[in-house]
Amino acid sequence: AHYYMEPSRTFSEFLLVPNLTTKDCNPSNVNLKTPIVKFKKGEKPAYSLNIPFSSAVMQAVSDDRMAVALARSGGISFIYGSQSVEGQAEMVRRAKSYKAGFVVSRSNLTPEHTLKDVLELKERTGHSTVAITSDGSPKGKLVGIVTGRDYRISRDSQSKTVSEFMTPFSKLIYGKSGITLSEANDLIWDHKLNCLPVVDEQGNLDYLVFRKDYDEHKENPSELLDANKSYIVGAGINTKDYAERVPALVAAGVDVLVIDSSDGYSEWQKETIDFVKSNSDVKIGAGNVVDREGFLYLVEAGADFIKVGIGGGSICITREQKGIGRGQASAMIEVAAARDEYFQQTGIYVPICSDGGIVHDYHITLALAMGADFVMMGRYFARFDESPTRKLKVGNNFVKEFWGEGSNRARNWERYDTGGKAGLMFEEGVDSYVPYAGSLHENLSKTIHKIKSTMCNCGSLTIAELQQNARITLVSATSIIEGGAHDVILKENSIAGE
Ligand code: MZP
């Protein structure tokens, strides 16, 4: 046998040591854009994400509703494959039928409303920008816009009215209603408005169009008016019925597939990748692996990205049942080193995804710092309104149901199959509850802010810089105690009257 003499480590055993934070290194300048499929040095990946988040290939997490909600925020869902081919293809079709952000928002707000109303609307709709028309209808006259910039500048001045806190941009456009489309385009160019004003037949400015991918169309913003793009949608497949499932998903418009398996270092995965590559152009990720050998095997097989992690998922009992797996941090560190070496040798960059075991938001930043290009999470997303499961009241708390793909409830034997007799012989996952946490948008915004803020502590404005610059330290068991509140009596735990 080969022995790894170093213990296998988890994220909680590490901390980031701050680097110098320069003055321009503030959260609003941090860019979380990240590749998800392989690309050659000097070229761009065919798909990238605006935030490094993907939701797990699980019945309790990723359906079409989650796919749209997460894509709208800049991430990707992989719609679960442990269902009929028709059912999954229909979910993909529904998610693809949503169009990426044309009009972000038309509100019913008027200039008399206060900033508080606008902030509430922005919070509720999840949009970073709100366009205000005189009568609240899309055809009404534009009287102002509220951008992310207002939001930050005016957050505490709750009493201002809309017209008082309109940005110079919006005043400019307001004063110029009646401008032509090309004049409007000039405004965008000059003022980096990141939106496209739309004019009506009379040439009057009608409403504003905002898109996440505006930058890609900067040279010719009018392209944005016929290019009504759909969101990027992913789907999970297995190594058993791919000949039937993949063509159906491709016909439904899927962008990226991933082979969902608890142990991906197998000839079954190679065969599946071969089939996909010879029958379609669709991108395909593979996994999960936890070491250099597994990574290289799947990369040589043609995978477009590699998923890392065995046994660390919140609902996973694989390590207890079968004794296989590896601490998530150790797995990430080794696979990231293999990925970098492969890039040096071949000029091909293969993104890696850290899958499972994210408990605290800072674990995401650590995973990125250790080399992950994006993370996949189940428990995190299962807690939100947008996950497909029931919300229940247990005792005094609201919870949502969350079960593993290896549980009897999911009946996903294909994910665990190592050949031989079909069927789930024993469970590798549990059926559980997670605390209900509200809307995806609200929670994601907080998490993203934390990540950006930590990246600033580490002196990094991009994920690539973080991977390059991060200084990571192991922590001792006693210093973990030091990291939480300690040696104080927390108010909520103290007994009334004492
Ligand atoms: P977590 O984010 O909930 O900690 O982990 C989610 C990941 O756990 C999934 O993306 C998948 O890789 C893995 N998973 C899903 N079901 C099981 C199981 O039943 C499992 N064992 O391990």
Residues whose N, C-alpha, C, O or C-beta is under 5 A from the ligand:
A	BS01	MZP	A56 V57 G312 G313 S314 I315 C316 I317 D355 G356 G357 I358 M376 M377 G378 R379 Y380 G404 E405 G406 S407 E428 G429 V430
